[in-house]
Amino acid sequence: MKRFRFCYIISLFLICINFTACVNFIPELSEDEEKLVVRYMADAVVTHDASYESSLYDYTEKVEALKEEERKALELDKIVEEENKKKEEHKNNNKADDVEISFVEKIYTINDLADFLSLDGVTFEYVSSNIVDKYPDSDAAGMLVYKPELGNLLVVKLNVCNISGNDLTVDLTNKNTKIKAIINDDTKVSCINQTFFLEAFNNFKEDIAKEQVKETVLLFEVEEDCTIDTLDVIFNGSGKEQMKIRLK
């Protein structure tokens, strides 16, 4: 009897401890058990939280959202394509090959010769151009004559005119001018300079009274059968752009 009573008292004591004791005890979980707990808690939130469901798209809304994203992507591709097309057109329009470049030869006349030679108060006039077998074309006794061994001579005569209003000296000997003739646009010959002809262009040095005119000549050796349809004369000077003058 006493033994039964003792067991009864012990049982009551243990029951009281279970109901009244404060036990701060958190059981340790394995990694797999923790994952299960977290998964359970997440499922519980999704199941019982009404605001969670309201923040999600339903199937129709998802389809519309995907269509909108696709439309925006197509518009962006179109804008990029148009910009690239504009850049390519701008690049092609500015190519050097597309720019038409034309070179126009400056046309000079005999009136420009004085400026080319830096002569003030002087102008030049074209007189004539003739083919002869000797220069001067005269049979006067004792006259100094130049005759080429082969071919003939083209003699171009120019007038040197004093328009300054005063007497002046015109000196062409210090101009260092090189002269060529172009005959019929294809035959080019150089001017010959015979120093014993004072009237030759590069030997010319004369006192000319106001409003007076004196003659100078250009001499070129040409073939015997040469005929002249067109005649240009090219003047070259030191440090100057060459000047081409159509005389005939």
Steps between C-alpha positions, in 0.01 A plus 500: 500500500778735597684409180200583286454829682865596441472433125182706488670798665798481261266494199316809622828682556617428146168616357526828690849560373385450138221758545680762704869494401642755246736320275699709238590220268527517115573168346787487251394409142697348220545690172232294324259555790558877486423503126174316566401749769577798277311345209202433728500861624519637145212279386301617799554868405399438138193307609370738768621848391237654270727793400752255353251363248381850407853610406539226233382511136240252395554309173331762277697784656825308452424449129422873456817598688712277277336647188572854624865415563527349152342812344745729680793285388381520137466880522850530643643285219319719245641821653854356502461388136381847390789671681753268338341567159527878551867470600576289192323749269690791658828312457427423132396859426833628631730264313778674309419290191152653486626858493535626147828684461579696189822680420463810287811625324546872545488684169760771441529754221790703368380785724606292804863474392608832655361395840674165469831681436431759774523792258317824579388740229545240225268284296564242229324445169503195274605597147554187290638146473672377185710206386815601311821330398724765664488802728488780412328407176717732297769477235663832583878487473693486825193427714542238773263212428411189700402187307447159665687204356177297486148630466370853513440778750176605665525874566250649745496881513376698801474875555624652827286808569579782742171606660651659811477860380874540546817386333623170646748218454361151446748230601411134433855370539465450877166316499648151454197400292478161331266486203346215300256489210223243457411460134161351404448387863752215474848614391706673769824685413731715712591857420856550373697801616752642258689762700600698190135594436431787740130490418473136618272482804761399762753753358254789489610814687378823345421859592145568387355847483149554634230357276771339283509136384796273431507146362637184659512149350478138616685244284421126486649230280233288329477226236512601135144381434358670810176690459328695777129475571517588869782651702549528875800643681596392853701735724678364809665722759688431821258439788195568284220290363543447127286708270353362179381751239302412189635720217336335204 
